[in-house]
Amino acid sequence: MGECESERPETIEYRLPHLTMTALAWGDPGGRLALCLHGFPDSAWTWRHLGPALAEHGYRVIAPFTRGYAPTAVPDDGDYHLGALAYDTLALYRALGAPPGAVLIGHDWGALTTNTVAAQPDCPFRRVASLAIPPVPALRPRRGAGMAAYLRQLRFSWYILFNQLPGISERSLDRLIPRLWHDWSPGYRADADIAHTLAALPTTAHRTAALSYYRTFVRFAGKPAAPYTELHRHWDGAPQVPMLYLHGDADTTLHPAFVTGVGEVLAPAGGTSETLSGSGHFLHLEQPDRVAELLVDFFGDAPPAD
């Protein structure tokens, strides 16, 4: 699935009450809303294949650059708790008219945000999809996985510790980002994605913002600001709405032993999961046709809300 001129997105700025966000958009403005959230090291351009594919099925796809990723603003409050990321998502949803039947899709940090939103008792999205990072209750190794799985996961996660180093990690992103793309999705040509990511992190302030997602999470730094507190309470909860979880079996960010119980966690709310053979961490870019098919099949079963 390649890019063509007709698939080029609109670029739209949304002046939310607390933050100015910029997003890419595909599809008829009157179509069913699909909000798509990117992760690290990435940008809204990660949806450049799925955006047009979903638009062909009648969706209005909105893919924001999340807080701190240019051209979205670096937030004045400097808060990068998952409650803050969920707050941004819901504020954008309301700015778009809070349409019934909307769906939410997230990858990596966008998946963590999606998981947080989906765990809210009053989640407004009819169905959601998380790619590469499952809900926290599902992050447990299968029985008998042994110490080898834990040790391998520690080796996979070295970059999280590196991202804690102030100054050094900001200056190293030009080298770190290409390495992570190479390691996480072996064999995938990520030149365009790397360029888009670096363009979204043009200054030290933007780089610090992106790295602060990890620093806040690992250090449990302080409490979320007042507007985000209630949302943040549910960051480690199970989804309250049907969720589709997709994982690539060649993904080297999360040991496969830690996602074997995803289906059990998703089932009570009507969710399901699938593993894509031969796909790495950026499965929506490596196998966009298959991912689009799975998303349309899953979301298509959900009628618009009354």
C-alpha positions, 0 to 999 in steps of 0.5 A: 500500500503506497502513498499517492497524491490523492492520499495526502492528508489535510493538516488541521490545527485545533485550539483546545482550551488547554493545548493547541494540537495539530493533526493530520486528517483523511476522509469525509468530514461527515464520516465516522470518527477514528482517532489515531494516536502515535507512539515513540519514536514516531509521529502522526505520519505513522498513520499515512497508510491506514488513514486512507484505508479507513477513509475508503470505508467511510471513516473520518480519520484524525491523527494528532501529533501528541503533546510535545511533538511539533507542530503540536505545542509543548504543554505549559504544564509539563505534565506527561502522565497517562492521565494528561495524554488521555485528557488530550484525547478526550478534549480533541474528541469533544472539539470534534463534536463528540460524535457517537460511534467513534473509535480510537486506535493507538500504537505504542504510547498511543496504545498506552493512552488508548488503554487508559481511555478504554479503562474509564467507566464512561469511555465514550468510544464504542470500540478501540484498538491497541497495537503493540502495547496491551492493557497493563492487566495483560502484561504478565508472563505465561506460566512457566516462562521462567527467568529467561523471559524476564532477562530477555525483557530487561535487555529489550528495555534498555532504551527506557533506562537510557531515556532517563538521562537528562541532556545526554538522551536529548542529544542522542536522539539522532542516533537512537531513533534510527537504531530503535526503528531498525531493532524493533522492526527488522527488515522494514525500511524506515527512512521516511518514518525516521525523517518524520519523527526527527522533524516532529522533535526540532528543538531541545524542548520537543525532545525533552517532551518526548522523553518525558513520557518515559521519565514520568512513567518510570519515576512516577514523578509527582501527581498528575495536575488536577484536570488529569487526576481522575483519568490517571486513576485508570491507567492500569485498568482493564478495558470497559469497551470492546478492544482489538489488540494486535501484536507482531510476533517479531516485535523486540520491544515486548517478549511474546511471553508477556502477551499470552494472556491478553485475550483473557483480559479483553474477553469480558468487555467483548474484545479480542486479540491477534498476532501478526506473523512476521511483523515487528513493532510497527506492524501497521506500517509493515502490514498495513493491508492486513491491519486495515482489514482487521480494524475494519472487521472489528469496528464494522460490527459496532453500530453507531451509538444512539 
